[in-house]
């Protein structure tokens, strides 16, 4: 399953040619989905293939190229160039970026390896980076939710939260439910040690909430 994460954009420099640099991901920062990206998570991916630059994760809207990607102590540092002379949308995004109307980067990736720590935080250890987008609304939690369409698709607490949101529950209501479930299951269950018990608890409690 592909996932997305967004970050407020702090542009280090924006030239008249559309060249800019920023951080696409910051290490060891626990986000609203209770995930944290570990140093080294992008190493293999960026060595094998350069991700595409998109506008709002739309594969029909490539707007530039990433010319340099590297991990440092802070996170994934990227340098890119908006193709302002070749792509009309890129020219528009350049104007929005320069004015401050566009203020975020968001990465599209798939997870190859992860682990849960003692607090239940998912540590993302190895990611395949598919694309990095400039986005108009970087901090909207709901815009970053990937829908889980049925109870049968739920295999983790994170899936459970996404399912609840897709059914109309608020972010706080979903997180309250997750906190309740975490009192009766452990991170080890999420990793598959007792997956059947996790699923039974989630499905039983979800039905109670959604049938109210």
N, C-alpha and C positions, 0 to 999 in steps of 0.2 A: 504493500500500500504506500502510495506517495503521500508525503506530508509537507506542510509549509510552516515556516516560522518567520516572523517579521521583526524588524529592528528599526528604531529611530535612526535616521540617516544623519551622520555628521560628516559633511563633505569637507575634505581637507583642502581641496582646490578644484575650481571649475574654470577651465580656460575657454577662450573664445572659440576654440576648435572642438569643444565638447568633451574634453578630457577631464576626468575626475577620479578621486580615490576616496575610499571609505572602508568601514568594517561591515562585512556581510553577516558575521556571527561573532559573538563574544563568548569566550570559554567560562565555564564554571558559574554561569548565571542561571539561577532557577527561574523558569518562565511560568506563565499562567497555566500551562498544562502539566506542571510539576516535572519538567524535563530540564536537563542541563547538558550542554555539549562539552565533551571532554577534549582536551588538547590532543591533537593527532587524529581526530575524527575524519578530517578531510584529506589527510596526507595522500592516501592511495588514490582517491578519486581525482584530485586535481593534477596528479602526476600522469594519469592515464588519459584524461579528456577535459577540455575546457568547456564549462557550462555555457549555455546561451544567455544572452541578455534580452529580457522581455519587458513589456509594459503590462503590469498587473496580471502576471502569470498567463497571459494570453499567447498561446503558441502561434497565433496568426499575426502577432504584433512584435516581431523582433525589432529592436531599436538601436542596436549597437553591438560592440564586441568587448569582451573582457581581455585585456592585454597582459595582465599580471595577477596572479593569485598566489598568496603565500600565508602560511600560518606563522604567527609570532606569539609572544607571551600573552598578548591580549586576546587574540582571536584570529579569524580569517580576514586578512587584509586584501582588498581587491582594488585594482586600477582598471578603468574602462574608458571607452570612447563612444559617445553618442554619434551616430552617423547623420549629423544634422544637414549635410549637403545632399545626402542620397535618400533619406527616409523622412517623409513629412511628419510622421508621428514623433520621430526622434527630435526634430526641431521644436515641436510643441512641448515635449517633455523637458528639453533644455531650458525653454523659457519658464516653465513651471518650477524647475529645479532652481534656477537662478533667482526667482522671486520668492522662493520659500514655500510655494504652494504644494510642492511634492516634497515629502520629508521622510521617506522610508525606503528601506531595502527589505526584500523578503526572499528567502531561499526555498526552492522546491527540491526535495531530496527523498531518498528511500533509506530505510534503516537496515544495516547489515549485521550489526552487533550492538548489544546494549546489556545493562545490568541494573538491578535495583539496589540502592544502598539501604542502610538500616532505617532511614526515615521514609522509605518508599519512593524516593526520587529516582526517576529513570535517567541513568547516565548513558548518553549516546556516545558510543565508542568508535563506531565505524559507519560512515555515511557515504552514499553515492549522491553526489551533487549534480542534479540535472539542469537546473537553471537558477539564475539570480534575477529578480525583477525589481525595477523601480515601481513603487506602489503609491497610490494616492492617499490611502488610509492605513498607516502602518500599525496602529495600536487598537484596532477593533477586534476584540477577542472573537466575536461571533463570525466575523468574516474569515477567520482562520480555521473554523471547525470543518472537519471532513465528515460528512454524514455517514452514519451507520444505519442501514435501512431496516434491519430486522434483528430480533433477539438472537437468532441463530448465528449472526455474525460476531456477536460479542465474545471475546476471549480474554479481555483484560479490563481493568477498572477504567482505563483511558477510553476504551471502546464504549463502555457503559456511559461515561460522561457525554460523549459525542451523541449517543443515541438519545439520551434525555434531552439534550439541546434541540435535536431534530424534532422532538415531540412537543416543543414549545416551552419547556422549563427554562427558567432564567439561569444565568451563570452561577449565581449564589445558591439557588435551589439544587442545581446539579452537583455542585461541590459539597453541599451539606449531605446529600445522599452518599456521595463517594466517601466522605469522612465517616459516615455511619458504617458503611461496608468494611472500611479498613479496620474497624474495631473487631471484626469477626474473621477477617482473613489476613494473611501476611504477604509480604512481597514474594516469598518463595512460592506461594500458591499461584501468583500471577505468572511465574516463570514456568509453570507447567507441572510442578511437583504434585499438586492436588487440583488440577484444572477442573475436574468434574465438580468438586465442592464449590469452587469459585462461581462457576456457571450456574449451579443450582441456586446459590444465594442471590446472585445478581438477578436472575430471571424471576425468582419468587418475589423479591422486593420490588422490582420494576413493575411487575403486574399489579401489585398493591397500590403503588403510587399512581400509575397511569389509569387505573380503574376508579379512582376517587371521583 
